[in-house]
Amino acid sequence: MNNNKVNTPDMKPENKRATLPQLRFPEFRGALEWDEMPFGEICKFTRGPFGGALKKEIFVKNGYAVYEQSHAIHKNFGSFRYYITEEKFNELKRFSVLPDDIIMSCSGTMGKFAIVPRESKKGVINQALLKLTVKKEFDLRFIKATLELSSNQEKLLSQSAGGAIKNVVSVGQIKEIDLYIPKLREQQKIAECLSSLDDLLAAHSQKLDTLQDHKKGLMQQLFPAEGKTLPQLRFPEFQDTPEWEEDDLSKLSSCGLSNGVFNDPKKVGNGYKLINVLDMYIDTAINEDNLSLLELSRDEFSRNKVENGDLFFTRSSLVKSGIAYSNIYLGHSNDVTFDGHLIRFRPNKEIVLPIFVNYLLRTNKVRSQLVARGKTATMTTIGQADVESVKLSFPHIDEQQKIADCLSSLDEQITAQTKKIDALNAHKKGLMQQLFPSPDEVHG
């Protein structure tokens, strides 16, 4: 008797548990329940080569591609950092990547999956990847979707070494993870349903990328470049108006720059709404609904009360490129203050529009000035005097308004598109929770 016989979806061993999803396509209602089987019975596993198998000295400009963790995470199969020679490829052939293989990140950010496209370059995986070759009895798109379920992600992450996610303990342990599998036809039906959603998500994501690229290109043309006094592109009604002025940021302030309040951890949770460093690193204006709360005396709040149009800069950053990153408050509440790790700049609205300045501060010309003024030790810091001396170029206030309206309109489209993608992702997540059995509802 053969004790090593592989269990396919058509075989239900006596020692396997079975269960059903909450939602099933009509043609499969009343069909057999799903089987529980080890991951190792579904795929063949190949871990990338360790040690000196892939050294820098064997990398070439062209040749056979080296697949890295980023390919599993970002699905960027059109871009490779490293290539190896044909001789090295033949030596490492057992690590080669074939179309329809699934690659899994298994170092650092673990448990991300991607299916290798059929048109992708021939190459090998590195040590940060695990290659999964799905057996022909199973639909690889279904298997990938199964592995991306939160319950299975938790199982995969539990096999990582150490407290942080650093590495897979062993392929052997992953092989023992149990997955719930229906018959092949039902796998294919679920995979087709989710693939159509993925196609829709990809189309909307492409539209979002196009909008963001358009905004980036437009900003490069609507604001003067390094060494220029005029932008490359001006609206027709301003073609014959005077050139843009330039002045220190401090000269455009209505009340000088200031630092915010001390963020006492013992006083968090009640009190006034607090703008902090994290609110600077977002693509939209500061979202009042997401602000934390901080208790302050009435006098301290009055000295640091935030008004509509106030702009803020980060005073420190772990990376130099993040120093003095800015954002704007466009709300109208009377209970908002700001953190001491920020510098506030309140524009003189008779000279410059705050929303125009918000876009201006994110241009390469201004960002390069701010980053150059940062002082780096264990982290990069910047002071009020450094920010005050930054040169800002600006046109007449009517042209400022036109530029701000143009970019704000684009931002509204980007926000709407982002919300569509978020809604589709939420719909997909909810659908997957219903199309796959819940481990909490397993029955034997």
N, C-alpha and C positions, 0 to 999 in steps of 0.2 A: 504493500500500500504506500502511495506517495504522500508523505507528511508535509511536503513543501509546496503543495498545490496552492496557487494564488487564488484568492477570492475575488470574483468580479461582481458587478451589481446583480447578475443573474443568479448568484449563489448566496444563500443566507445561512452561514454557519450557526450551529445551535448555540454557541457561546456569545453570539453578537446580539446587542440590543437593537431595537428598532423604534422609530418614532416618525411623526408626521409634522409637516409645516402647518402654520395657521392658514395659509392661502395656497390653493392648488389650482392649476388650470383645469377646466371642465373635463377634458379628455383623460385626466389622470385621477379624477376622484373615484374612489373605490378601488384603485389599483393597489399594488403591494406597498407596504410601508418602506421607509428609507432604512438602509442598513448602516450600521456603524462599523467602520473598518480602519485599521491603522494607515497613516499617511504613507508608510513604507510599502504598502501593497498597491499604491496608486501611482507612485513615481519612482524613477531611478534618480539617485542623488549623486552629484559630483561637486565636491568642494574645490575651490580655486587653489592653485599651487602655493605652497608656503616657502619660506626661506629664500634662497638665491635663484629660484626658478625664473623670476622676472626682475632682473636688475636693470638699472638705468642704462648701463653701457650697451645693452642689446636693443634699446629703443632706436627706431629709425623714423624719418619723416613720413615715409609711405611704406605700406606693406600690409601685414595682417593686424587687425584692430585688437586693442586690449580693452575689454569691457570692465568698467569700474562700478562702484556702488552708485554713483550718480545716475547711471543708466537705469537702474532698478527704481530709483527714487523719482527722477524727473522725466524718464522715458525719452531722453534726448538722443535717439539713435543716429542722428545725423552728425553728431559731433564726438570726436575721440581725441584725447590728449596724447596717447601713445600708440605706436605701432611696433610690430616685431618683424624680423626677417622671415622668409620662407623656411629657412633652416631651423630657426627657433620654433616656428609654428609646428613643423613636423615633429619636433622633439616633445612639444606640449599638446599633441593632437587630442589626447584624451580629455583635455580641458576645453576643447573647441565648442563654439556656440553654433547651434543650428537653428534655422527658422522654426518657430513654434515651440522652442524651449522656453521655459519660465525661468527667469533669473530672480534671485532673492538676495536682498542685502542682509548680510550676517555679521556686520561689524559696525559699531557706532550706532547709527540709525538702523535698527534691525527690523526685519519683518515687512519690508516694502517689496512689492512684486511687479514685474513687467513681462509681457510676452514679447519675445524677440520677433520683430517684423520680418516678413518673407524677403523683403528687399534689403535687409540690413547687411552690413559688411561681414565678411568672414573673419573670425578671430577667436580669441580665447578669453576666459574669465580670469580675473585676478583673485587674490586671497580674500577679498572682502565680499565675494559673491558665492552663492550656492546655486548650481544649475539643477533644475528639476525637469526631467524628461518624462512627460505624462504618458502612461501606457495607452495603447490604442483603444482599450475598452472604455475609456473615459473621455469626456469633452474637456479640453484644456481650459477653455474660457470659463466653464463652470467651476473647475478646480481652483482657478485663480480667484474667482469671486468667493468661493468657500473660504479660502485662506485669508481673505480680507475682512471676514466677519469679525466683529470685535471680540467675540468669545474665543475664536481661534487665534486672534492676535495676542490675547492674554496668555494662551497656552504657549505660543511661540516665544513671547518675551520672557516667560518664566524660565526658559531654558538658557537665558543669557548669563554670562559669568559676572559675579560681583553685584553690588548694589545698583550700580548704573548699568545701562545696556552697553556692554562692551564687545561681547563676542558670543558665538554659539558654543555651548558646552561641548556638544558632540552631535554629529549627524545621527548617531544611533538613538539619541533621546528624541530628536525630532521625528524620526521614523515611527515612534511609538504613539504620537499624538493621534487620537481618533477623530475621524471626520464622518459626517452623515452623508450618504450617497444614495440617490434614487437610480432607477434604470436609465440607460443611456438616452432614450428618447426624451425623458423628462429633463435630464441634464441639459440637452440641446435646446429645449424649449425655454428653460430658464435663462440659459446663456444668450439666446437670441433676444429675449426681452431686455436683459441688462445691457447687451451690446448696443441696442437701439438707443437706450438712454445715454450710454457712453458717447455714442456718435453725436447726439444732440448736445451733450455737455462740451464735447470737443469743438463743435461749431460755435457755441456761445463763448467759449474760452478764446477761440480765435478772433471773434468779433471784439472781445474785451482787449486782447493784445493789440489789435489794430487801432482801437480808440486810444489806448495808452501811448502807442508809438506816434500816432498823429498829434497828440497833445505835446509829447516830448519834442517832436520836430517843430511844431508851431511855436513853442516857447523859445526855441533856439533862434527863430526868425523874428519874433515879436519884441525881443529884448536885445540891446546892443551886446555884441560879442566882445571878447577881450581886446582892448586897444581901440575900440570903436565908440563913437559918440552917438551914432544913430543905429536903429535896428535894420535888419535886412528887409523886413516887410512892414509897411505902414498902411493903414486903412486910407482909401482914396481921399476922404475929407480932411485928412491931416498931412497930406503930401507937401503942401506949401506952408505949413506952420513952422514956427521956430524949432531949432534943434533941441534935443533933450538937455536938461540941466544935470549937473552932478554936484553932490554935496555930501558932507559927513552925515552918517546916520543920526548922530546927536543933534544936528541942526534941524532935523525933521521931526524931533520929538516935542510933545507939548509939555512934558514935565520931567524930562530926564529919565535915565534908566534906574531900575531898582531890583533888589533881590527879594524873594518871597519869605514866607513864614517857616519857622522850625516845625518839621513834621514829627511831632512826638508820638512814638508808637503807642504810648499809654492813652492817648487822646483820640485815637482813630475809631471811627464807627458812628459817631454822632457829631452834630454841629454843622459847620459850613462845608459847601462843596469845594473840593480841592483839585486844582489842575496840577498834574505832576509830570515827571520826565517822560513816562510812557505815552502821554498824550501828544508828544512832539513827533513821534515816529510813526505816524499814520498818514494816509494819503488824503484824508478828508479833514475838514475843520474840526476843532475839539468837540467831542460829543458829550454834552452835559449829562446825559443819562448814564454814562459810564464812570462818572467821577466818584471818588471815595469821599468820606466825610471826616472832618477834623474839628475838634473843639478848640475854640479860641476866645480870648476876651473880646469884648465889643470894641475896645480901643485898637487892639492889634488887627482885628478884621478891617476896621475903618481905614487903617493905614495901608492895607494890602488888598482892598476890594477891587475886583476885576470888573472892567466895563466892556461893552460891545466894541470890537475893533482892536482890543489889546493883543499884542504879539509877544511871544515868549521864546527864549533861547535856552538850550541846555548848557549848564556851566561846566559839566564834566562828561567824559565818555571813555569807555574801555578801549575804543578804537579811535584813532585820530580823525578819520573821515566822518565820525558821528558828532563831532564837537559843534556847539552852537547851532544844532538843528532846531528849526523853528516851526511854530504853528500859530494859528489865530483863533480867538474866541469870538464867535458871531452871535452868541445868545444875548438874552436881555434880563437874566435873573439878577436879583439883588443879594444873593447869598453865595457868591463864588469868590474864592481866594486862590492863591498859588503857592507852590512849594518853594522852599529856600534854595533848592538846586536849580532854580530857573532864574533867568534875568528877564524882566518885563520891559517892553518898549511900547509906549503909547504914541502913535503917530499924530502929528498935527494935521487934522483933517482939512484944514484950509489950504494945505500944500500938497499932501499926498493922501490917497484913499487907502485905508488899511488893507482891503482885499487885494488891491494892486500890489502893495508892498509885500503881502504874503507870498504872491507868486514870484515877485522880484527876488526875494530872499532865497528862493530855491533854484535860482539860475546858477549855471556854472561859474559865471563871472563873480557873483557875490559869494557863493560857497567857497571858492578857491581862496578868497581874501580871509574869510573866517577861519578856515582850516589852517592857513598859514600862520595865523595869530595864536593858535593853540599851543600850550606849553606841556610837553610830555615828560612825565616821570614814571610812576607806576601806572598812571592813567593820564589822559589829556584833559587839561583844564583851560578855561578862558575867563577873563574878568570883564567888568563893565567898560573899562577904558579901552580894551581891545575891540569890543563890539562897537563902541561909540565912534571909532575912527574909520570904520568901514565906509567906503565910498558907494553911494547909491545913485544911479542914473534914473531920471524920471521926466516925462513930458508934461504938457498942460493937463490939468485935472480932467478935462473932457476926454482926452485920448487915454488917460489912465482908466477911465470908466469903460471905454469901448473895449480895451484889452481885457479888463477884468470880466466884463460881461461875456466876451467870447470864450475865455478859459473856464468861467463858471458854468457856461452851457455845456461844455465838453465834460466837466466834472460831474454834472448831473446825469449825463448819458452814461458815464463810467460807473457811477453809483447804481443807476438803474440796472445796468448790465451785470454788475456784481451781485445785486440782489436776485436777479434771475438765476444766476449760477448757484447761489446759495440755496435757493428754493429747489432747484433741480437736484442738488446734492442731498438735501433733506428728504426729498421724495424718494430718491434712490435708496438712501439708508433705511427709510421706513419700509419700502418695498422689500428690501433684502431681509429685514427682520421678520417679514411675513412669509417670504418664499423659502426660507431655510428654517429647519426645526430649531427651537430654542433648547439649549442644553438643560434648562430647568424643567422642561416638560417631557423629558425622556421617560419612556415606559418600557418594560420588558415583556 
